[in-house]
Amino acid sequence: MKAHSPTRWRFKRPSVIPGFGMALGLTLTWLTLLILIPLSGLAVRSSALGWETFWSIALDPRTLNALRISFGSAFIAAIVNAVFGIILAWVLVRYRFPGKRVIDAMVDLPFALPTAVAGIALTTLYAPNGWIGQFLTPLGIKIAFTPAGIVVALIFVGLPFVVRTVQPVMEEIDKEVEEAAATLGANRFQTIFRVLLPGLAPAVLTGFALAFARGVGEYGSVIFIAGNLPFKSEIAPLLIIIKLEEYNYAAATGIAAIMLIISFAMLLVINLIQSWSRRRYGYGA
């Protein structure tokens, strides 16, 4: 009898669906044209600056502050969206109530609404004399033209990413799982944190990453409500536009390259955590 050879790693897994070579070729070509070539151009242009110029741009106080506001605001907004996105998805999946379809459709509104329109609407609401801002101002709370307004705008544009990522996974969770947990003596919090959330973790991390990525690069909805004050409420994308208008292409390229490096590193960490979560809870390798 012939001994079975050990299983070897294969580049392509067996499949009954033909056309792997053509599909892979089209995919790589499309990604190269739309993503790799532009990013390579940015990398080449940045490398031409030289390390001394690049670090002087990176360590400029105005650049550091703009990056801190952009990434910090995006991170806070993504966390808020992760929490309330789970709650909203749970309500849409588990309960029936009048107006449910209207609320479900409103979740997608930030996708269809132009970001500039969203920024104007939020500014109108949260300005000191706005519909909501007029009640917050006497309490000493100022939203518009502050970093808090940036977070509000990023929450608005990022919420659908979490809801639409978590919702399909939540629909696949059988109610019998919750009933079994209750039968075994688990209370509500134990059912949520030990039974439901572990299975939702990969989807939540995906929605968090998408909301964070959208928030880092958001421009249209932010510039109207931020106030755009240097060292206070100026975001990195706006600083890039300012440098381009000043014909300072070196600084604009350097800031863009820094944003690319930081974004890639943070998304890589999130994806690694997501992969670990899938392996840990048995939702795929």
Backbone as CSV, one residue per row, in Angstrom:
resi,resn,N_x,N_y,N_z,CA_x,CA_y,CA_z,C_x,C_y,C_z
1,MET,0.837,-1.195,0.000,0.000,0.000,0.000,0.872,1.245,0.000
2,LYS,0.399,2.243,-0.695,1.164,3.486,-0.767,0.831,4.348,0.438
3,ALA,1.881,4.885,0.992,1.665,5.795,2.123,1.125,7.122,1.613
4,HIS,0.154,7.656,2.323,-0.418,8.937,1.912,0.560,10.057,2.216
5,SER,0.792,10.875,1.229,1.693,12.015,1.424,1.012,13.045,2.301
6,PRO,1.770,13.741,3.115,1.161,14.756,3.981,0.522,15.865,3.152
7,THR,-0.510,16.427,3.730,-1.238,17.493,3.038,-0.340,18.697,2.837
8,ARG,-0.234,19.120,1.606,0.616,20.266,1.287,-0.241,21.513,1.098
9,TRP,0.391,22.642,1.341,-0.302,23.912,1.149,-0.553,24.153,-0.324
10,ARG,-1.734,24.567,-0.667,-2.089,24.827,-2.059,-2.440,26.292,-2.239
11,PHE,-1.980,26.826,-3.368,-2.300,28.218,-3.673,-3.790,28.377,-3.948
12,LYS,-4.397,27.381,-4.589,-5.819,27.436,-4.947,-6.516,26.209,-4.404
13,ARG,-7.548,26.440,-3.616,-8.310,25.332,-3.089,-9.226,24.751,-4.174
14,PRO,-9.477,23.435,-4.126,-10.363,22.822,-5.134,-11.751,23.443,-5.095
15,SER,-12.301,23.689,-6.258,-13.628,24.292,-6.353,-14.298,23.826,-7.632
16,VAL,-15.623,23.697,-7.564,-16.382,23.298,-8.749,-16.656,24.495,-9.648
17,ILE,-16.377,25.695,-9.148,-16.635,26.909,-9.930,-15.392,27.218,-10.752
18,PRO,-15.510,27.269,-12.073,-14.332,27.532,-12.919,-13.994,29.016,-12.974
19,GLY,-12.866,29.314,-13.615,-12.511,30.703,-13.889,-11.676,31.359,-12.819
20,PHE,-10.956,30.562,-12.011,-10.151,31.166,-10.942,-9.067,32.081,-11.508
21,GLY,-8.380,31.603,-12.558,-7.288,32.398,-13.119,-7.763,33.725,-13.674
22,MET,-8.854,33.712,-14.417,-9.378,34.956,-14.990,-9.878,35.901,-13.896
23,ALA,-10.597,35.343,-12.910,-11.122,36.191,-11.838,-9.995,36.811,-11.028
24,LEU,-8.957,36.006,-10.729,-7.825,36.537,-9.972,-7.082,37.598,-10.778
25,GLY,-6.917,37.367,-12.072,-6.236,38.348,-12.912,-6.979,39.666,-12.977
26,LEU,-8.318,39.604,-13.154,-9.116,40.832,-13.186,-9.071,41.551,-11.842
27,THR,-9.114,40.764,-10.764,-9.078,41.372,-9.436,-7.764,42.111,-9.198
28,LEU,-6.661,41.446,-9.497,-5.353,42.074,-9.285,-5.158,43.287,-10.187
29,THR,-5.635,43.195,-11.432,-5.525,44.328,-12.350,-6.313,45.520,-11.843
30,TRP,-7.533,45.257,-11.392,-8.400,46.340,-10.904,-7.807,46.975,-9.648
31,LEU,-7.332,46.157,-8.718,-6.728,46.691,-7.500,-5.449,47.475,-7.802
32,THR,-4.687,47.000,-8.793,-3.457,47.701,-9.157,-3.751,49.073,-9.727
33,LEU,-4.745,49.155,-10.602,-5.067,50.434,-11.238,-5.666,51.431,-10.258
34,LEU,-6.525,50.944,-9.355,-7.267,51.856,-8.483,-6.567,52.141,-7.153
35,ILE,-5.765,51.187,-6.669,-5.200,51.336,-5.327,-3.681,51.349,-5.336
36,LEU,-3.076,50.313,-5.904,-1.627,50.166,-5.782,-0.864,51.270,-6.507
37,ILE,-1.271,51.607,-7.732,-0.553,52.636,-8.485,-0.654,54.008,-7.816
38,PRO,-1.867,54.468,-7.409,-1.919,55.758,-6.696,-1.105,55.768,-5.404
39,LEU,-1.196,54.669,-4.616,-0.429,54.629,-3.372,1.070,54.567,-3.645
40,SER,1.446,53.866,-4.708,2.864,53.817,-5.071,3.360,55.191,-5.485
41,GLY,2.519,55.919,-6.223,2.897,57.284,-6.594,3.097,58.168,-5.383
42,LEU,2.220,58.002,-4.377,2.379,58.772,-3.145,3.667,58.396,-2.431
43,ALA,3.969,57.091,-2.397,5.189,56.635,-1.731,6.437,57.150,-2.453
44,VAL,6.422,57.112,-3.783,7.581,57.585,-4.555,7.772,59.081,-4.362
45,ARG,6.661,59.810,-4.394,6.759,61.262,-4.218,7.259,61.606,-2.814
46,SER,6.821,60.832,-1.822,7.263,61.087,-0.450,8.739,60.745,-0.268
47,SER,9.185,59.673,-0.910,10.592,59.276,-0.781,11.527,60.306,-1.389
48,ALA,11.017,61.085,-2.344,11.852,62.108,-2.967,12.085,63.313,-2.048
49,LEU,11.329,63.390,-0.951,11.496,64.528,-0.050,12.802,64.453,0.724
50,GLY,13.247,63.228,0.983,14.407,63.071,1.850,13.988,62.964,3.298
51,TRP,14.776,62.225,4.095,14.391,61.983,5.473,14.325,63.276,6.292
52,GLU,15.248,64.186,6.057,15.265,65.417,6.861,14.010,66.241,6.631
53,THR,13.641,66.403,5.360,12.429,67.166,5.040,11.184,66.446,5.538
54,PHE,11.161,65.123,5.352,9.993,64.343,5.771,9.774,64.451,7.279
55,TRP,10.846,64.311,8.058,10.698,64.381,9.499,10.373,65.783,9.973
56,SER,10.868,66.789,9.273,10.515,68.167,9.651,9.032,68.425,9.443
57,ILE,8.478,67.835,8.372,7.032,67.954,8.134,6.257,67.152,9.172
58,ALA,6.733,65.935,9.453,6.021,65.059,10.379,6.012,65.599,11.805
59,LEU,7.099,66.239,12.213,7.217,66.727,13.584,6.785,68.175,13.744
60,ASP,6.267,68.776,12.688,5.758,70.140,12.793,4.576,70.165,13.765
61,PRO,4.546,71.079,14.714,3.465,71.088,15.713,2.060,71.150,15.091
62,ARG,1.924,71.906,14.024,0.603,72.006,13.395,0.200,70.669,12.780
63,THR,1.148,69.979,12.159,0.869,68.667,11.585,0.502,67.660,12.663
64,LEU,1.279,67.626,13.740,1.008,66.683,14.825,-0.359,66.926,15.436
65,ASN,-0.716,68.188,15.617,-2.014,68.495,16.216,-3.154,68.095,15.288
66,ALA,-2.987,68.344,13.981,-4.026,67.965,13.031,-4.199,66.449,12.977
67,LEU,-3.087,65.717,13.008,-3.163,64.255,13.018,-3.810,63.746,14.303
68,ARG,-3.476,64.377,15.417,-4.075,63.965,16.689,-5.581,64.160,16.672
69,ILE,-6.031,65.285,16.139,-7.467,65.546,16.090,-8.157,64.572,15.141
70,SER,-7.575,64.328,13.984,-8.203,63.442,13.004,-8.326,62.013,13.536
71,PHE,-7.209,61.460,13.992,-7.228,60.068,14.443,-7.937,59.919,15.785
72,GLY,-7.756,60.884,16.679,-8.440,60.807,17.967,-9.945,60.907,17.819
73,SER,-10.407,61.860,17.008,-11.849,62.017,16.799,-12.436,60.788,16.105
74,ALA,-11.726,60.260,15.104,-12.205,59.071,14.401,-12.277,57.869,15.327
75,PHE,-11.302,57.733,16.228,-11.295,56.608,17.156,-12.455,56.709,18.144
76,ILE,-12.678,57.894,18.697,-13.789,58.082,19.642,-15.120,57.832,18.952
77,ALA,-15.284,58.392,17.748,-16.537,58.208,17.020,-16.770,56.741,16.683
78,ALA,-15.711,56.008,16.326,-15.860,54.586,15.997,-16.266,53.778,17.219
79,ILE,-15.732,54.119,18.395,-16.129,53.421,19.623,-17.601,53.678,19.930
80,VAL,-18.023,54.931,19.827,-19.433,55.263,20.070,-20.332,54.528,19.085
81,ASN,-19.933,54.502,17.821,-20.728,53.800,16.815,-20.771,52.298,17.063
82,ALA,-19.667,51.737,17.564,-19.649,50.302,17.861,-20.668,49.963,18.943
83,VAL,-20.751,50.807,19.971,-21.682,50.548,21.076,-23.126,50.735,20.630
84,PHE,-23.421,51.903,20.087,-24.806,52.190,19.730,-25.215,51.496,18.434
85,GLY,-24.250,51.147,17.590,-24.574,50.375,16.402,-25.071,48.986,16.747
86,ILE,-24.459,48.368,17.774,-24.923,47.056,18.232,-26.338,47.160,18.783
87,ILE,-26.597,48.195,19.573,-27.929,48.370,20.161,-28.969,48.590,19.067
88,LEU,-28.646,49.448,18.097,-29.590,49.730,17.019,-29.842,48.489,16.170
89,ALA,-28.787,47.754,15.861,-28.961,46.518,15.089,-29.796,45.507,15.860
90,TRP,-29.594,45.420,17.164,-30.374,44.504,17.993,-31.857,44.857,17.963
91,VAL,-32.163,46.139,18.067,-33.561,46.575,18.033,-34.194,46.248,16.684
92,LEU,-33.459,46.479,15.603,-34.011,46.220,14.274,-34.190,44.729,14.003
93,VAL,-33.358,43.901,14.607,-33.429,42.456,14.359,-34.422,41.766,15.278
94,ARG,-34.441,42.139,16.552,-35.180,41.372,17.553,-36.607,41.869,17.811
95,TYR,-36.935,43.101,17.449,-38.232,43.643,17.820,-39.017,44.089,16.596
96,ARG,-40.331,44.039,16.740,-41.244,44.560,15.728,-42.028,45.711,16.342
97,PHE,-42.068,46.832,15.636,-42.741,48.011,16.144,-43.111,48.908,14.974
98,PRO,-44.087,49.790,15.158,-44.490,50.697,14.073,-43.326,51.624,13.683
99,GLY,-43.137,51.772,12.378,-42.065,52.636,11.880,-40.718,51.970,11.798
100,LYS,-40.682,50.637,11.971,-39.405,49.938,11.936,-38.733,50.080,10.575
101,ARG,-39.489,49.963,9.500,-38.907,50.078,8.159,-38.381,51.474,7.897
102,VAL,-39.052,52.480,8.452,-38.585,53.855,8.276,-37.234,54.047,8.969
103,ILE,-37.128,53.547,10.203,-35.865,53.658,10.936,-34.768,52.860,10.237
104,ASP,-35.126,51.677,9.725,-34.146,50.857,9.017,-33.623,51.582,7.780
105,ALA,-34.512,52.296,7.078,-34.092,53.045,5.895,-33.265,54.271,6.280
106,MET,-33.589,54.882,7.426,-32.853,56.076,7.853,-31.408,55.762,8.210
107,VAL,-31.121,54.506,8.577,-29.745,54.127,8.897,-28.833,54.342,7.697
108,ASP,-29.356,54.106,6.496,-28.553,54.244,5.282,-28.489,55.677,4.770
109,LEU,-29.182,56.600,5.435,-29.223,57.980,4.938,-27.846,58.618,4.819
110,PRO,-26.918,58.427,5.773,-25.578,59.018,5.598,-24.840,58.512,4.370
111,PHE,-25.187,57.303,3.871,-24.563,56.807,2.648,-24.985,57.636,1.441
112,ALA,-26.266,58.011,1.387,-26.797,58.698,0.218,-26.679,60.211,0.313
113,LEU,-26.603,60.731,1.536,-26.574,62.181,1.723,-25.191,62.733,1.427
114,PRO,-25.073,63.768,0.593,-23.755,64.390,0.387,-23.163,64.878,1.696
115,THR,-21.880,64.656,1.866,-21.255,64.985,3.142,-21.327,66.479,3.458
116,ALA,-21.277,67.309,2.431,-21.382,68.756,2.674,-22.758,69.106,3.228
117,VAL,-23.798,68.456,2.704,-25.153,68.697,3.205,-25.254,68.253,4.660
118,ALA,-24.642,67.107,4.981,-24.642,66.637,6.362,-23.942,67.637,7.277
119,GLY,-22.815,68.182,6.829,-22.098,69.159,7.641,-22.907,70.417,7.881
120,ILE,-23.576,70.896,6.849,-24.407,72.097,7.006,-25.568,71.829,7.953
121,ALA,-26.210,70.661,7.810,-27.336,70.310,8.673,-26.901,70.191,10.132
122,LEU,-25.779,69.542,10.382,-25.293,69.389,11.754,-24.902,70.739,12.349
123,THR,-24.292,71.602,11.543,-23.936,72.933,12.027,-25.178,73.728,12.384
124,THR,-26.221,73.619,11.557,-27.473,74.312,11.837,-28.094,73.841,13.148
125,LEU,-27.951,72.549,13.436,-28.538,72.004,14.655,-27.744,72.375,15.902
126,TYR,-26.409,72.281,15.808,-25.580,72.387,17.004,-24.889,73.741,17.162
127,ALA,-25.123,74.688,16.269,-24.579,76.038,16.441,-25.171,76.661,17.706
128,PRO,-24.503,77.662,18.294,-25.023,78.267,19.531,-26.455,78.761,19.417
129,ASN,-26.886,79.167,18.216,-28.265,79.595,18.019,-29.084,78.562,17.261
130,GLY,-28.586,77.323,17.161,-29.282,76.278,16.436,-30.381,75.641,17.252
131,TRP,-31.093,74.707,16.632,-32.237,74.083,17.275,-31.848,73.327,18.549
132,ILE,-30.726,72.676,18.521,-30.247,71.947,19.697,-29.215,72.762,20.468
133,GLY,-28.375,73.472,19.754,-27.320,74.243,20.406,-27.830,75.323,21.332
134,GLN,-29.010,75.888,21.053,-29.535,76.953,21.905,-29.892,76.456,23.303
135,PHE,-30.131,75.151,23.420,-30.401,74.590,24.740,-29.115,74.135,25.438
136,LEU,-28.078,73.855,24.666,-26.816,73.417,25.252,-25.936,74.588,25.683
137,THR,-26.043,75.698,24.985,-25.193,76.859,25.293,-25.379,77.369,26.715
138,PRO,-26.603,77.514,27.235,-26.746,77.964,28.634,-26.128,76.997,29.633
139,LEU,-25.959,75.725,29.248,-25.350,74.734,30.138,-23.832,74.724,30.029
140,GLY,-23.288,75.599,29.188,-21.846,75.647,29.002,-21.322,74.579,28.066
141,ILE,-22.200,73.961,27.286,-21.807,72.906,26.345,-21.802,73.487,24.940
142,LYS,-20.660,73.422,24.294,-20.527,73.932,22.933,-20.085,72.803,22.025
143,ILE,-20.875,72.537,20.998,-20.606,71.438,20.068,-20.010,71.957,18.766
144,ALA,-20.724,72.859,18.115,-20.261,73.373,16.836,-18.992,74.200,17.013
145,PHE,-18.096,74.099,16.020,-16.849,74.857,15.959,-15.878,74.452,17.071
146,THR,-15.979,73.196,17.501,-15.067,72.632,18.493,-14.735,71.199,18.068
147,PRO,-13.721,70.568,18.688,-13.454,69.161,18.384,-14.642,68.247,18.651
148,ALA,-15.520,68.628,19.589,-16.715,67.814,19.844,-17.612,67.758,18.607
149,GLY,-17.668,68.864,17.866,-18.454,68.865,16.635,-17.894,67.909,15.599
150,ILE,-16.559,67.752,15.575,-15.938,66.793,14.650,-16.391,65.379,14.992
151,VAL,-16.396,65.056,16.283,-16.819,63.723,16.710,-18.274,63.475,16.337
152,VAL,-19.129,64.475,16.526,-20.548,64.331,16.167,-20.700,64.058,14.679
153,ALA,-19.969,64.785,13.847,-20.047,64.578,12.404,-19.563,63.182,12.011
154,LEU,-18.488,62.707,12.648,-17.957,61.388,12.320,-18.873,60.278,12.817
155,ILE,-19.554,60.497,13.930,-20.548,59.526,14.382,-21.674,59.421,13.370
156,PHE,-22.084,60.555,12.837,-23.181,60.574,11.859,-22.826,59.782,10.604
157,VAL,-21.632,59.983,10.072,-21.265,59.328,8.816,-20.819,57.881,9.018
158,GLY,-20.424,57.507,10.247,-19.884,56.174,10.473,-20.849,55.156,11.016
159,LEU,-21.992,55.585,11.562,-22.936,54.647,12.174,-23.413,53.549,11.233
160,PRO,-23.754,53.855,9.971,-24.251,52.778,9.092,-23.261,51.644,8.887
161,PHE,-21.969,51.922,8.952,-20.984,50.871,8.732,-21.093,49.789,9.804
162,VAL,-21.287,50.200,11.045,-21.390,49.227,12.129,-22.718,48.480,12.058
163,VAL,-23.805,49.211,11.872,-25.126,48.586,11.862,-25.240,47.569,10.732
164,ARG,-24.843,47.943,9.534,-24.992,47.053,8.381,-23.998,45.893,8.408
165,THR,-22.940,46.006,9.183,-22.007,44.889,9.327,-22.476,43.901,10.380
166,VAL,-23.024,44.422,11.472,-23.443,43.567,12.580,-24.818,42.947,12.322
167,GLN,-25.693,43.674,11.666,-27.076,43.234,11.507,-27.226,41.858,10.852
168,PRO,-26.560,41.563,9.722,-26.724,40.231,9.123,-26.239,39.095,10.022
169,VAL,-25.153,39.324,10.744,-24.646,38.295,11.661,-25.616,38.088,12.811
170,MET,-26.191,39.168,13.311,-27.142,39.071,14.414,-28.410,38.326,13.992
171,GLU,-28.809,38.486,12.734,-29.996,37.784,12.247,-29.792,36.275,12.204
172,GLU,-28.540,35.821,12.095,-28.257,34.394,12.036,-28.200,33.742,13.417
173,ILE,-28.151,34.545,14.469,-28.118,33.993,15.822,-29.513,33.513,16.197
174,ASP,-29.650,32.256,16.475,-30.940,31.672,16.815,-31.365,32.102,18.214
175,LYS,-32.639,32.409,18.368,-33.145,32.784,19.685,-33.035,31.640,20.677
176,GLU,-32.965,30.412,20.163,-32.848,29.270,21.063,-31.547,29.310,21.859
177,VAL,-30.524,29.977,21.312,-29.262,30.117,22.044,-29.481,30.936,23.313
178,GLU,-30.223,32.022,23.188,-30.524,32.838,24.360,-31.403,32.071,25.341
179,GLU,-32.375,31.324,24.832,-33.254,30.558,25.710,-32.476,29.468,26.439
180,ALA,-31.534,28.832,25.734,-30.715,27.805,26.380,-29.857,28.411,27.481
181,ALA,-29.294,29.584,27.226,-28.478,30.247,28.251,-29.321,30.587,29.475
182,ALA,-30.550,31.069,29.246,-31.433,31.380,30.367,-31.818,30.118,31.137
183,THR,-32.016,29.023,30.408,-32.363,27.753,31.056,-31.238,27.263,31.955
184,LEU,-29.996,27.535,31.537,-28.837,27.101,32.318,-28.507,28.049,33.459
185,GLY,-29.320,29.085,33.634,-29.145,29.966,34.778,-28.445,31.274,34.494
186,ALA,-28.174,31.580,33.246,-27.495,32.834,32.912,-28.471,33.995,33.006
187,ASN,-28.012,35.101,33.578,-28.853,36.293,33.598,-28.672,37.070,32.295
188,ARG,-29.309,38.228,32.199,-29.278,39.002,30.956,-27.864,39.415,30.573
189,PHE,-27.103,39.913,31.554,-25.752,40.392,31.246,-24.836,39.236,30.860
190,GLN,-24.972,38.106,31.521,-24.164,36.948,31.158,-24.503,36.445,29.766
191,THR,-25.772,36.498,29.414,-26.182,36.080,28.075,-25.597,36.997,27.012
192,ILE,-25.573,38.292,27.313,-25.059,39.254,26.342,-23.550,39.135,26.191
193,PHE,-22.826,39.134,27.309,-21.366,39.228,27.256,-20.669,37.884,27.055
194,ARG,-21.337,36.790,27.412,-20.691,35.481,27.298,-21.237,34.627,26.159
195,VAL,-22.448,34.949,25.689,-23.063,34.120,24.645,-23.160,34.866,23.323
196,LEU,-23.676,36.098,23.361,-23.952,36.822,22.123,-22.744,37.588,21.593
197,LEU,-22.101,38.380,22.448,-21.014,39.243,21.976,-19.812,38.483,21.408
198,PRO,-19.406,37.325,21.984,-18.286,36.606,21.360,-18.532,36.244,19.905
199,GLY,-19.758,35.856,19.571,-20.058,35.543,18.177,-20.142,36.765,17.288
200,LEU,-20.449,37.921,17.893,-20.552,39.164,17.122,-19.229,39.914,17.030
201,ALA,-18.232,39.478,17.791,-16.976,40.227,17.871,-16.327,40.475,16.515
202,PRO,-16.192,39.463,15.631,-15.567,39.747,14.331,-16.330,40.790,13.524
203,ALA,-17.669,40.709,13.531,-18.470,41.684,12.785,-18.355,43.071,13.402
204,VAL,-18.329,43.141,14.733,-18.193,44.432,15.408,-16.844,45.068,15.091
205,LEU,-15.794,44.269,15.108,-14.469,44.788,14.770,-14.407,45.255,13.319
206,THR,-15.072,44.533,12.422,-15.118,44.963,11.025,-15.832,46.300,10.891
207,GLY,-16.994,46.421,11.540,-17.717,47.695,11.498,-16.928,48.821,12.130
208,PHE,-16.237,48.516,13.232,-15.393,49.524,13.879,-14.292,49.994,12.938
209,ALA,-13.638,49.049,12.249,-12.557,49.403,11.329,-13.074,50.249,10.176
210,LEU,-14.243,49.898,9.636,-14.805,50.669,8.527,-15.184,52.078,8.976
211,ALA,-15.817,52.185,10.152,-16.197,53.501,10.663,-14.966,54.345,10.969
212,PHE,-13.936,53.709,11.523,-12.703,54.438,11.827,-12.023,54.926,10.546
213,ALA,-11.943,54.049,9.545,-11.309,54.436,8.284,-12.073,55.572,7.613
214,ARG,-13.405,55.499,7.656,-14.199,56.580,7.069,-13.976,57.884,7.824
215,GLY,-13.884,57.802,9.142,-13.712,59.010,9.939,-12.370,59.677,9.730
216,VAL,-11.312,58.885,9.558,-9.976,59.458,9.369,-9.923,60.307,8.105
217,GLY,-10.549,59.829,7.040,-10.480,60.553,5.776,-11.647,61.475,5.502
218,GLU,-12.554,61.620,6.459,-13.742,62.445,6.225,-13.361,63.929,6.127
219,TYR,-14.005,64.609,5.200,-13.684,66.020,4.964,-14.937,66.889,4.877
220,GLY,-15.879,66.502,3.992,-17.012,67.372,3.687,-17.895,67.687,4.866
221,SER,-18.224,66.693,5.667,-19.143,66.935,6.785,-18.450,67.588,7.976
222,VAL,-17.117,67.605,7.980,-16.377,68.101,9.139,-16.058,69.593,9.025
223,ILE,-15.699,70.043,7.842,-15.181,71.406,7.719,-16.237,72.459,8.080
224,PHE,-17.523,72.130,7.964,-18.549,73.126,8.282,-18.786,73.231,9.782
225,ILE,-18.635,72.129,10.508,-18.951,72.135,11.936,-17.710,72.248,12.806
226,ALA,-16.517,72.068,12.222,-15.293,72.036,13.025,-14.813,73.418,13.443
227,GLY,-15.023,74.409,12.606,-14.461,75.722,12.873,-13.102,75.922,12.239
228,ASN,-12.364,74.821,12.028,-11.102,74.816,11.271,-10.068,75.785,11.840
229,LEU,-9.965,75.822,13.162,-8.982,76.684,13.809,-7.689,75.907,14.008
230,PRO,-6.549,76.415,13.512,-5.270,75.716,13.714,-5.001,75.471,15.195
231,PHE,-4.473,74.288,15.494,-4.132,73.859,16.844,-5.359,73.667,17.742
232,LYS,-6.564,73.748,17.166,-7.757,73.542,17.980,-8.742,72.594,17.315
233,SER,-9.132,72.877,16.086,-10.140,72.042,15.421,-9.823,71.849,13.939
234,GLU,-8.543,71.824,13.620,-8.112,71.633,12.236,-7.755,70.165,12.018
235,ILE,-8.401,69.517,11.049,-8.147,68.109,10.766,-7.061,67.970,9.699
236,ALA,-6.471,66.791,9.629,-5.367,66.560,8.697,-5.784,66.692,7.228
237,PRO,-6.940,66.152,6.795,-7.323,66.355,5.390,-7.438,67.828,5.017
238,LEU,-7.951,68.659,5.930,-8.036,70.093,5.650,-6.650,70.702,5.550
239,LEU,-5.722,70.259,6.395,-4.359,70.782,6.339,-3.699,70.431,5.006
240,ILE,-3.988,69.255,4.486,-3.463,68.870,3.171,-3.992,69.805,2.095
241,ILE,-5.294,70.104,2.142,-5.885,71.034,1.166,-5.241,72.410,1.280
242,ILE,-5.008,72.857,2.509,-4.382,74.173,2.709,-2.978,74.196,2.105
243,LYS,-2.206,73.141,2.320,-0.860,73.079,1.765,-0.888,73.063,0.241
244,LEU,-1.885,72.376,-0.336,-1.999,72.366,-1.797,-2.357,73.751,-2.331
245,GLU,-3.223,74.460,-1.633,-3.590,75.805,-2.068,-2.415,76.770,-1.941
246,GLU,-1.492,76.452,-1.042,-0.281,77.263,-0.892,0.835,76.803,-1.833
247,TYR,0.525,75.812,-2.693,1.506,75.236,-3.631,2.680,74.589,-2.897
248,ASN,2.436,74.184,-1.674,3.452,73.479,-0.891,3.204,71.975,-1.047
249,TYR,3.529,71.473,-2.235,3.216,70.074,-2.541,4.031,69.104,-1.691
250,ALA,5.227,69.506,-1.306,6.048,68.628,-0.473,5.379,68.369,0.869
251,ALA,4.884,69.432,1.508,4.221,69.272,2.801,2.935,68.467,2.666
252,ALA,2.166,68.740,1.613,0.917,67.995,1.397,1.192,66.510,1.205
253,THR,2.213,66.207,0.415,2.575,64.807,0.179,3.063,64.142,1.453
254,GLY,3.866,64.847,2.220,4.383,64.284,3.467,3.273,63.977,4.461
255,ILE,2.320,64.904,4.630,1.208,64.676,5.549,0.350,63.502,5.087
256,ALA,0.117,63.435,3.772,-0.666,62.325,3.233,0.031,60.988,3.474
257,ALA,1.351,60.968,3.310,2.094,59.728,3.546,2.042,59.320,5.014
258,ILE,2.114,60.289,5.911,2.023,59.985,7.339,0.656,59.405,7.676
259,MET,-0.404,60.005,7.132,-1.750,59.478,7.358,-1.873,58.055,6.823
260,LEU,-1.274,57.801,5.663,-1.331,56.461,5.078,-0.636,55.445,5.974
261,ILE,0.529,55.790,6.499,1.284,54.860,7.341,0.530,54.557,8.631
262,ILE,0.029,55.603,9.287,-0.691,55.406,10.549,-1.982,54.624,10.320
263,SER,-2.723,54.955,9.274,-3.977,54.260,8.983,-3.727,52.789,8.695
264,PHE,-2.699,52.516,7.885,-2.406,51.129,7.551,-2.014,50.337,8.798
265,ALA,-1.210,50.939,9.662,-0.778,50.242,10.879,-1.964,49.946,11.791
266,MET,-2.844,50.921,11.975,-3.977,50.722,12.864,-4.960,49.706,12.286
267,LEU,-5.227,49.765,10.994,-6.130,48.796,10.380,-5.530,47.396,10.390
268,LEU,-4.214,47.302,10.257,-3.558,45.993,10.334,-3.747,45.383,11.712
269,VAL,-3.574,46.195,12.754,-3.775,45.693,14.115,-5.220,45.241,14.313
270,ILE,-6.168,46.029,13.820,-7.576,45.661,13.957,-7.876,44.365,13.221
271,ASN,-7.324,44.200,12.033,-7.552,42.969,11.276,-6.922,41.760,11.956
272,LEU,-5.749,41.943,12.581,-5.131,40.840,13.311,-5.984,40.430,14.504
273,ILE,-6.528,41.420,15.202,-7.415,41.110,16.323,-8.681,40.414,15.826
274,GLN,-9.185,40.862,14.690,-10.374,40.235,14.118,-10.087,38.780,13.741
275,SER,-8.941,38.509,13.133,-8.575,37.136,12.763,-8.429,36.265,14.003
276,TRP,-7.802,36.818,15.048,-7.690,36.066,16.299,-9.069,35.759,16.873
277,SER,-9.970,36.727,16.795,-11.311,36.510,17.327,-12.048,35.429,16.558
278,ARG,-11.874,35.404,15.248,-12.524,34.354,14.447,-11.983,32.979,14.810
279,ARG,-10.690,32.880,14.973,-10.104,31.591,15.354,-10.488,31.191,16.767
280,ARG,-10.534,32.177,17.658,-10.824,31.899,19.070,-12.228,31.365,19.251
281,TYR,-13.188,31.933,18.523,-14.569,31.528,18.720,-15.107,30.650,17.600
282,GLY,-14.202,30.174,16.733,-14.593,29.181,15.770,-15.419,29.677,14.610
283,TYR,-15.174,30.942,14.166,-15.919,31.495,13.049,-15.056,31.587,11.793
284,GLY,-14.210,30.636,11.595,-13.381,30.614,10.389,-11.945,30.888,10.726
285,ALA,-11.058,30.403,9.847,-9.636,30.577,10.088,-9.157,31.884,9.527
